Every structure is written in structure tokens, then in C-alpha cells.
Amino acid sequence: MGVTTVRLQADIEQQLEAIASRLQRSKGWVISQALAEYIDKQELEQERWRQTLDAMESAANGKLVDAIEVHDWLNSWGSEKELDAPRSNK
């Protein structure tokens, strides 16, 4: 396990101490949990951005699905005649 020093503004330090006290955990534990959640969020955002770029490239290449087909497919969910997901026109 690594050690990192962080300088905190006084008001943040007080809030951190209050949270740690309320949770009966160390400040280090609270900071570690917060950073783990932040890192997970950043990784998720990067993956969503990659998916967005992929979708934009597909659209630029003409790989599109008709909106009516998508709506029909979504409306069929849960019915006895659920449709297969529509496919791109290319």
C-alpha cells in the first residue's frame, strides 16, 4: 500500500474529520473510499466517451437504425410477440 500526502483546506479537513468520526473510521479510510469512487466514475465516463465516439463514427459511415423500428422494438418488450433488436441498414 502506498502513502500519499494531501494538503486540505481547513473547511474540508473539518468536514473530513466529521465524516470519519460519524463512520467511526480513519480519515485515511474515508479518503481512500472517496478516491476509489472517483476513479470508478472517471473510468465509466471514459468508457461512455469511447462508446459515443464509436457511435458517431458508425453514424458518419451510414450505419443507422430507423427510429420507427427502434420504437416498435421497444414497445414490443414484455409482450408475447417481442421483436428482435433492429439492425443497421448497412
NUDRENZA-79340 format. One record per residue: residue number from 1; x, y, z of N, C-alpha, C in turn. Coordinates in steps of 0.1 Angstrom, whole numbers, plus 5000, padded with zeros to 4 digits. Layout:
> NUM|X|Y|Z|X|Y|Z|X|Y|Z $
...
! end
This chain:
> 1|5009|4988|5000|5000|5000|5000|5009|5012|5000 $
> 2|5006|5022|4991|5014|5034|4990|5009|5045|5000 $
> 3|5017|5054|5002|5014|5066|5011|5015|5078|5003 $
> 4|5005|5087|5003|5004|5100|4996|5000|5110|5006 $
> 5|5007|5121|5005|5004|5133|5014|4995|5142|5006 $
> 6|4984|5147|5013|4975|5156|5006|4973|5168|5015 $
> 7|4974|5180|5010|4971|5192|5017|4956|5196|5015 $
> 8|4949|5198|5026|4935|5201|5025|4932|5215|5031 $
> 9|4922|5221|5025|4918|5234|5030|4911|5231|5044 $
> 10|4912|5241|5053|4907|5239|5067|4893|5234|5067 $
> 11|4884|5240|5059|4870|5236|5060|4868|5221|5055 $
> 12|4876|5217|5045|4875|5203|5040|4880|5194|5051 $
> 13|4891|5198|5057|4897|5189|5068|4887|5187|5079 $
> 14|4879|5198|5083|4869|5197|5093|4858|5187|5089 $
> 15|4854|5189|5076|4843|5180|5071|4848|5165|5071 $
> 16|4860|5164|5067|4866|5150|5066|4866|5144|5080 $
> 17|4871|5152|5090|4871|5147|5104|4857|5143|5109 $
> 18|4847|5151|5105|4834|5149|5110|4828|5136|5103 $
> 19|4831|5134|5091|4827|5122|5084|4833|5109|5090 $
> 20|4847|5110|5092|4854|5099|5097|4849|5096|5111 $
> 21|4846|5106|5119|4841|5103|5133|4827|5097|5132 $
> 22|4819|5102|5124|4805|5097|5123|4805|5082|5118 $
> 23|4814|5079|5109|4816|5065|5104|4824|5056|5113 $
> 24|4831|5062|5123|4840|5055|5132|4851|5048|5123 $
> 25|4856|5056|5114|4867|5052|5105|4878|5062|5105 $
> 26|4889|5059|5100|4900|5068|5099|4898|5078|5088 $
> 27|4905|5089|5088|4904|5099|5077|4910|5092|5065 $
> 28|4921|5085|5066|4927|5078|5055|4917|5068|5048 $
> 29|4909|5061|5056|4899|5052|5050|4889|5060|5042 $
> 30|4884|5071|5048|4874|5079|5041|4880|5084|5028 $
> 31|4892|5089|5028|4899|5095|5016|4900|5083|5006 $
> 32|4904|5072|5010|4906|5060|5001|4893|5056|4994 $
> 33|4883|5056|5002|4869|5053|4997|4865|5063|4986 $
> 34|4867|5076|4990|4863|5086|4981|4871|5086|4968 $
> 35|4883|5084|4969|4892|5083|4957|4888|5071|4948 $
> 36|4885|5059|4954|4881|5047|4947|4868|5050|4939 $
> 37|4859|5057|4945|4846|5060|4939|4849|5070|4927 $
> 38|4857|5080|4929|4861|5090|4919|4867|5083|4907 $
> 39|4877|5074|4910|4884|5067|4899|4874|5058|4891 $
> 40|4865|5051|4898|4855|5043|4891|4846|5052|4882 $
> 41|4842|5064|4887|4834|5073|4879|4842|5078|4867 $
> 42|4854|5081|4869|4862|5086|4857|4864|5075|4847 $
> 43|4866|5063|4851|4867|5052|4841|4854|5050|4834 $
> 44|4843|5051|4841|4830|5049|4835|4828|5060|4824 $
> 45|4831|5073|4828|4830|5084|4819|4839|5082|4806 $
> 46|4851|5077|4808|4859|5074|4796|4853|5064|4787 $
> 47|4848|5053|4793|4841|5043|4785|4829|5048|4778 $
> 48|4821|5056|4784|4810|5062|4778|4814|5071|4766 $
> 49|4825|5079|4768|4830|5087|4758|4835|5079|4746 $
> 50|4842|5068|4749|4846|5059|4738|4834|5054|4730 $
> 51|4824|5050|4737|4812|5045|4731|4805|5056|4722 $
> 52|4805|5068|4727|4800|5079|4720|4807|5081|4707 $
> 53|4821|5081|4708|4829|5083|4696|4826|5072|4686 $
> 54|4825|5059|4691|4822|5048|4682|4809|5050|4675 $
> 55|4799|5054|4683|4786|5056|4677|4786|5067|4666 $
> 56|4793|5078|4669|4794|5089|4660|4801|5084|4647 $
> 57|4811|5076|4648|4818|5071|4636|4809|5062|4628 $
> 58|4801|5053|4635|4792|5045|4628|4781|5053|4621 $
> 59|4776|5063|4627|4766|5072|4621|4773|5079|4608 $
> 60|4785|5083|4610|4792|5090|4599|4794|5080|4587 $
> 61|4795|5068|4590|4796|5057|4580|4783|5052|4575 $
> 62|4772|5058|4579|4759|5055|4574|4753|5043|4581 $
> 63|4759|5038|4592|4753|5027|4599|4742|5032|4609 $
> 64|4730|5032|4604|4719|5038|4612|4708|5028|4613 $
> 65|4699|5030|4623|4687|5022|4625|4676|5032|4625 $
> 66|4665|5028|4617|4653|5036|4616|4647|5038|4630 $
> 67|4643|5050|4633|4637|5053|4646|4624|5046|4648 $
> 68|4616|5044|4638|4603|5037|4639|4606|5022|4643 $
> 69|4616|5016|4637|4620|5002|4640|4624|5001|4655 $
> 70|4631|5011|4660|4636|5011|4674|4624|5013|4683 $
> 71|4614|5022|4680|4602|5023|4688|4594|5011|4688 $
> 72|4592|5005|4676|4584|4992|4676|4591|4982|4684 $
> 73|4604|4981|4683|4611|4971|4691|4609|4973|4706 $
> 74|4611|4986|4711|4610|4989|4725|4595|4987|4730 $
> 75|4586|4990|4721|4572|4988|4725|4568|4973|4726 $
> 76|4576|4965|4720|4573|4951|4720|4578|4944|4732 $
> 77|4587|4951|4740|4593|4944|4752|4582|4940|4761 $
> 78|4584|4928|4766|4575|4922|4776|4562|4917|4770 $
> 79|4560|4918|4757|4548|4912|4751|4551|4898|4746 $
> 80|4541|4891|4742|4543|4877|4737|4550|4877|4724 $
> 81|4549|4888|4717|4555|4889|4703|4566|4899|4703 $
> 82|4576|4897|4713|4587|4906|4714|4596|4905|4701 $
> 83|4599|4917|4696|4607|4917|4683|4622|4916|4686 $
> 84|4629|4912|4676|4644|4912|4677|4648|4926|4676 $
> 85|4660|4929|4681|4666|4942|4680|4668|4946|4666 $
> 86|4665|4958|4662|4667|4962|4648|4681|4963|4645 $
> 87|4685|4961|4632|4699|4961|4627|4700|4973|4619 $
> 88|4713|4978|4618|4716|4989|4609|4713|4986|4595 $
> 89|4711|4997|4587|4708|4995|4573|4720|4992|4564 $
> 90|4732|4991|4570|4744|4989|4563|4751|4977|4568 $
! end
